[in-house]
Amino acid sequence: MPSPRSICFGNRGCSGMTGAAPLSIAMERRAFPEIRALAGQRRLEGYAATFGSEARLGDIVETIEPGAFRAALAGDILALMDHDPGRVLGRTRSGTLRLAEDSRGLAFSLDLPDTQAGRDILALAERSDLGGMSFGFLVPSGGDSWTGNRRSLQVVDLREISVVSAFPAYPDTSIALRSRDAATGLGARRRAITIAEVQLCA
């Protein structure tokens, strides 16, 4: 299994594929609109991600390849409200969140808790007012590939999925750009230029 790339900046960080890691680590987020409530049940179902769909992140076009989530599904994945670790809706370890890859993408089934967050989500779902689904993830070293500005995610270290109550936040491109720089060597060249500038100014 590939070792994880170190992406540690902002209010997030990174870790390996198998060990537990806090949610205050450097994660990327993507949003998808597919979510539905089951009539008469406290349950949501849908897709947290779909394979082959193009996500446009500024000038970057990103797709997720089939099988990208397979290794991560063995871990404990959280379901959150709006990516807030203080509002847990379920988790795979307890069985209240169920995740599976199929030919279309990452399918989920979530039993909503009888908490304020759970009741709010259910009320919004019954009115069709939810913004959709999103997920937080890391990309291990070697887990993505680049062709120009097109990024293909082949291995995703999934940490959480989130029910989005309003509009999904526009994805932050900074981590993806750092991944591209690492793949193309641009990051090393930029550091070399910076060092050369410091030496010239010394």
C-alpha positions in Angstrom: 0.0 0.0 0.0 1.4 3.4 -0.9 2.7 5.6 1.9 0.7 8.8 2.4 1.9 12.1 1.0 2.5 14.7 3.6 0.1 17.6 3.2 0.2 19.6 6.4 -1.0 23.2 6.1 -4.0 25.4 6.9 -6.4 23.9 9.5 -5.9 20.3 8.2 -3.1 17.7 8.0 -2.6 14.1 6.7 -1.9 10.6 7.9 -1.7 7.0 6.6 -4.4 4.8 5.1 -4.9 2.5 8.1 -4.3 4.5 11.3 -7.0 6.6 12.9 -6.4 10.4 12.5 -8.2 13.4 13.9 -10.6 15.3 11.6 -8.5 18.4 12.1 -6.1 17.2 9.4 -5.5 18.5 5.9 -8.4 17.0 3.9 -9.8 17.7 0.5 -13.6 17.9 0.1 -15.9 17.2 -2.9 -19.6 17.6 -3.1 -22.3 15.5 -4.9 -26.0 16.2 -5.0 -27.4 12.6 -4.7 -29.4 12.1 -1.5 -32.9 10.9 -0.6 -34.9 10.2 2.5 -36.8 6.9 2.8 -40.5 7.5 3.5 -41.5 6.7 7.1 -37.9 5.9 8.1 -35.1 7.8 9.8 -32.8 6.9 7.0 -31.0 8.6 4.2 -29.6 6.9 1.1 -27.7 8.0 -1.9 -24.2 8.5 -3.3 -21.4 10.3 -1.5 -19.4 10.2 -4.8 -19.8 9.0 -8.3 -17.2 7.5 -10.6 -16.2 9.2 -13.8 -18.1 12.5 -13.0 -16.0 15.5 -13.7 -15.5 17.9 -10.8 -14.2 21.3 -11.9 -11.9 23.0 -9.4 -10.9 26.2 -11.0 -8.8 25.1 -14.0 -8.5 21.6 -12.7 -10.8 18.8 -14.0 -10.9 15.9 -11.5 -12.4 12.4 -11.8 -12.6 9.5 -9.4 -11.8 6.0 -10.7 -13.7 2.9 -9.8 -12.1 1.1 -6.8 -10.7 4.4 -5.4 -12.4 3.9 -2.0 -12.0 0.2 -1.6 -9.1 0.1 0.8 -10.5 2.9 3.0 -13.8 1.2 3.6 -12.2 -1.2 6.0 -11.7 1.7 8.4 -14.1 3.6 10.7 -15.7 6.3 8.6 -17.9 9.1 10.1 -21.1 10.6 8.8 -21.2 14.3 9.8 -23.5 17.3 9.4 -21.7 20.0 7.3 -18.3 18.5 8.1 -18.7 19.4 11.7 -17.1 16.7 14.0 -19.3 18.0 16.8 -22.4 16.8 14.9 -21.9 13.1 14.3 -24.8 11.4 12.5 -23.4 7.9 12.3 -20.3 5.8 11.7 -19.4 2.6 10.1 -17.9 1.0 13.2 -21.4 1.1 14.9 -23.2 0.0 11.8 -25.3 3.2 11.7 -23.5 4.2 8.5 -23.1 1.7 5.7 -20.8 2.3 2.7 -20.3 0.3 -0.4 -18.7 0.7 -3.8 -20.8 -0.3 -6.8 -20.5 0.3 -10.5 -21.8 3.9 -10.1 -19.8 5.1 -7.1 -19.7 5.3 -3.3 -23.2 4.4 -2.1 -24.3 5.1 1.5 -27.1 4.3 3.8 -27.4 6.3 7.0 -29.6 5.8 10.1 -30.2 9.2 11.5 -29.9 9.6 15.3 -32.6 11.1 17.5 -30.5 14.1 18.2 -31.1 17.8 17.3 -28.8 17.4 14.3 -30.5 14.2 13.2 -34.0 15.7 13.5 -32.9 18.8 11.6 -31.5 16.7 8.8 -34.6 14.6 8.6 -36.9 17.6 8.5 -34.8 19.2 5.7 -34.8 15.9 3.8 -38.5 15.5 4.0 -38.9 19.0 2.5 -36.2 18.3 -0.2 -34.2 21.2 1.2 -30.9 19.5 1.7 -27.9 20.7 -0.3 -26.5 17.3 -1.0 -23.6 15.1 0.1 -19.9 15.8 0.5 -16.9 13.8 1.6 -13.5 14.5 3.2 -10.5 12.6 2.1 -6.7 12.4 1.8 -4.7 11.2 -1.2 -1.8 8.9 -0.4 1.4 9.2 -2.3 0.9 7.7 -5.7 -2.9 7.7 -5.3 -3.5 10.2 -8.1 -2.2 10.9 -11.5 -2.0 14.1 -13.7 -2.3 14.7 -17.4 -2.0 18.5 -17.8 -4.7 20.0 -15.6 -6.7 16.7 -15.5 -6.4 14.8 -12.2 -7.5 11.2 -11.8 -8.0 9.9 -8.2 -7.2 6.2 -8.1 -6.8 5.7 -4.3 -8.7 7.8 -1.8 -8.2 7.7 2.0 -11.8 8.4 2.9 -12.3 10.0 6.4 -15.9 11.2 6.5 -19.0 11.9 4.5 -21.2 14.8 5.3 -24.8 15.7 4.8 -24.8 19.3 3.5 -27.7 21.3 4.8 -27.3 24.3 2.4 -24.9 24.9 -0.5 -21.8 22.7 -0.6 -18.6 24.8 -0.2 -16.6 25.4 -3.3 -13.7 23.0 -3.2 -10.4 24.4 -2.1 -7.9 23.8 -4.9 -4.8 24.4 -2.9 -4.2 20.8 -1.9 -4.9 19.5 -5.4 -2.4 22.1 -6.8 0.2 20.9 -4.4 -0.4 17.3 -5.5 0.1 18.4 -9.2 3.3 20.3 -8.2 4.6 17.2 -6.5 3.8 15.0 -9.5 5.4 17.3 -12.0 8.4 18.5 -9.9 7.1 22.1 -9.9 7.2 22.2 -6.1 10.9 21.3 -6.0 11.8 23.8 -8.7 9.9 26.5 -6.8 11.8 25.8 -3.6 15.0 25.9 -5.5 14.1 29.3 -7.0 13.2 30.6 -3.5 16.5 29.3 -2.0 18.4 30.9 -4.9 16.7 34.2 -4.3 17.6 34.1 -0.6 21.2 33.4 -1.5 21.3 36.2 -4.0 19.9 38.6 -1.4 22.2 37.5 1.3 
